[in-house]
Amino acid sequence: MTDFLWGASTSPHQVEGNNLNSDWWAQEQAFPQLFERSGDALDSYHRYAEDMKLLADAGLNAYRFGIEWARIEPVEGHISRAELAHYRRMIDAALEAGLTPVVTIQHFTVPAWFKRAGGWLAPEAIDRFRSFVAASTEILADVPYIITINEPNVLALMSLREPMMRAIEDGTFDQNAAAADHSEALARVVPPLAIGDRLIEAHAAAREILRASVSGKVGWSVAGQAFQSTPGNEDRFAEIKYVWEDKFLEASREDDFIGVQAYTSQLIDAVGIVPHVEDPANTLNGWAYRPDALGIAVRNAADVTGGIPALITENGIATADDERRIAYTSEALAHLAEAMAEGIDVRGYLHWSALDNYEWGDWESTFGLIAVDRTTFARHPKPSLGWLGRVARRGVPTSESLAAAR
Ligand code: BGC
């Protein structure tokens, strides 16, 4: 048996279905021109035990999933005992299946009431989050790894879509103008500072509450974009890397671990982040195929956090070709093994994602180790699940264990 965690990740809104009281559900109904609907998603709200069994049977020993604030507190101040009990059953089911539960408290979605009341920038936001975290501690007491907030940097970036939604509501949205400069402009931006600062505050508040009442390790997961500088633009590179990810990594220096999430890499030029160039090798969601991103991101996380233990909480590829998923992941793991051989303390690897889930407005970008028929909800494990299980059975990733698992 190995202590190294080998598993896969999901988030509640992306797999559960009918997350009716969340901000995302509301915006999917209001802006069908921007978002495909999550609907029943994969019905994992009811089928989580089946999902977990597939992972455990394949040879994995960990599962990352989240608890959904919009279900636990559908109305401000009203805590649903039944929903807390539901998530406790999930934790118990994971433990019984032999999977170490890694639980995320907040993964992009918030209750619709929280959003309507001003979201993360409202003066009461931190207190509201604090009450939810306090309510959740009773089911998290023995969870070994707790992630307070998923990708605060990407969550802050998501808020940049708000003006577009407001313009659609007022009828002032110019679809052609937006389409012309939208992707270029979005690709070059950095997370808005005000929200980023709020999320850092929220994380510190949650950590304080959790440390006082639970025994598990507490951290958060930060998106690492594996930035690289173009020649002569090292200052701009350092500046962008700081606001995009390092300030969030610095905020975890006091944490028990850092959740590292990496998919791709981007260059930084004199203007800023260089958008991904169109290339047939790009993934289904348009990102450059860069399995080396994981090595770059984990080294940067170790460097900026002062070497706190790292847990890879997400890494994967949107592709319809499962052989390509295996090739990408195998290469990413080889880069991880190299970083570990250099002395970086890595406690586990959780692949994104367990299932072909709702990719925030899009059902086409399939990241899963398991395909799902969205009419019958039948699960169909892909060869990549069996492959990852074989890698897992060989313990910590090394070039030898990766070669042997093929
Ligand atoms: C998020 C996931 C998302 C994945 C792929 C991360 O940004 O945490 O929710 O599905 O990357 O885009």
Residues whose N, C-alpha, C, O or C-beta is under 5 A from the ligand:
A	BS01	BGC	E151 V154
